[in-house]
């Protein structure tokens, strides 16, 4: 299935959900995201807000254990089917959620003029988002999404529209002219549609999984690792990372 087919299926599914009475909202990011973000008293900046949000400071958790969640970031060669600056939200606003933990899904589609393997991996990193918005911290779970939002951030009327614009701003600030277009989909507190969304985008997820497996296998060959499990669940992961740092330093010396 092509990215065009996947996008068509996503858009049609969202239209059907809206016709069936679900809350679907569309926002258009302005050309000058700095001015938009500046109207709020919420700070945004690349690698400026690396913080740990404790449980007692948390106003809302998106995803995590016991709920449905996913995060998918997919850079592709620029495609005219990407609706540049469009932020689509299915589900309630953060301020309208009574519970402390919700089902959550996020899909970022990024259009670029060229794409190397290194750029592909860099753009898929969640640290850019986690460390770029004050009071917003993403915790690491493979192929899942788990975020904590500080209660003080909710008190500042932190919204889905703001989050989408902040993400676009952070990406365009870091990668500058490399990014030609971005489109974002948020699925908030709707586990059934999250499952449907995961099924629709499974061809993309499979591409990422294959790339990850290739990377793991290449790394295992370098360090002569014969374990069957993946790095993310390996009990020797920390030791392995230390070895990787040593090898990297040795290569730098050799060059």
NORWOGI-V408890 format. One record per pair of residues at least 6 apart in sequence whose C-alpha atoms are under 7 Angstrom apart, sorted by the first residue. I is the first residue (numbers start at 1). J is the second residue. Records with the same first field share a line. If there is no record, write none. Layout:
I->J + J
This chain:
1->203
4->81
6->200 + 201
18->24
23->90 + 91 + 92
24->89 + 90 + 91
25->88 + 89 + 90
26->86 + 87 + 88 + 89
27->86 + 87 + 88 + 161
28->85 + 86 + 87
29->85 + 86 + 165
33->165 + 169
42->134
43->133 + 134
44->132 + 133 + 134 + 166
45->132 + 133 + 170
46->128 + 131 + 132 + 170 + 174
47->128 + 131 + 132
48->131 + 132
49->131 + 132 + 133 + 134
50->131
51->137
52->137
53->137 + 148 + 150
57->150 + 151
58->148 + 149 + 150 + 151
59->100 + 149 + 150 + 151 + 154
60->100 + 101 + 148 + 149
61->100 + 101 + 102 + 147 + 148 + 149
62->101 + 102 + 103 + 104 + 146 + 147 + 148
63->69 + 101 + 102 + 103 + 104 + 145 + 146 + 147
64->145 + 146
67->102 + 103
68->103 + 104 + 191
69->103 + 104 + 105 + 144 + 145
70->104 + 105 + 106 + 143 + 144 + 145
71->105 + 106 + 107 + 143 + 144 + 145
72->106 + 107 + 108
73->107 + 108 + 109 + 124
74->108 + 109 + 110 + 124
75->109 + 110 + 111 + 120 + 123
76->110 + 111 + 112
77->111 + 112 + 113 + 114 + 115
78->111 + 112 + 113 + 180
79->111
82->181 + 182 + 183
83->183
84->181 + 182 + 183
85->181 + 182 + 183
86->183 + 184
87->164 + 183 + 184 + 185
88->184 + 185 + 186
89->185 + 186 + 187
90->186 + 187 + 188
91->187 + 188 + 189 + 190
92->188
93->159 + 160
94->159
102->189
103->188 + 189 + 190 + 191
104->187 + 188 + 189
105->145 + 186 + 187 + 188 + 194
106->185 + 186 + 187
107->184 + 185 + 186
108->183 + 184 + 185
109->182 + 183 + 184
110->179 + 181 + 182 + 183
111->179 + 180 + 181 + 182
112->178 + 179 + 180
113->178
129->167
130->136 + 137 + 138
131->137
132->170
135->149 + 150 + 153
136->148 + 149 + 150
137->147 + 148 + 149
138->146 + 147 + 148
139->146 + 147
164->184
168->182
172->179
187->194
216->231
231->237
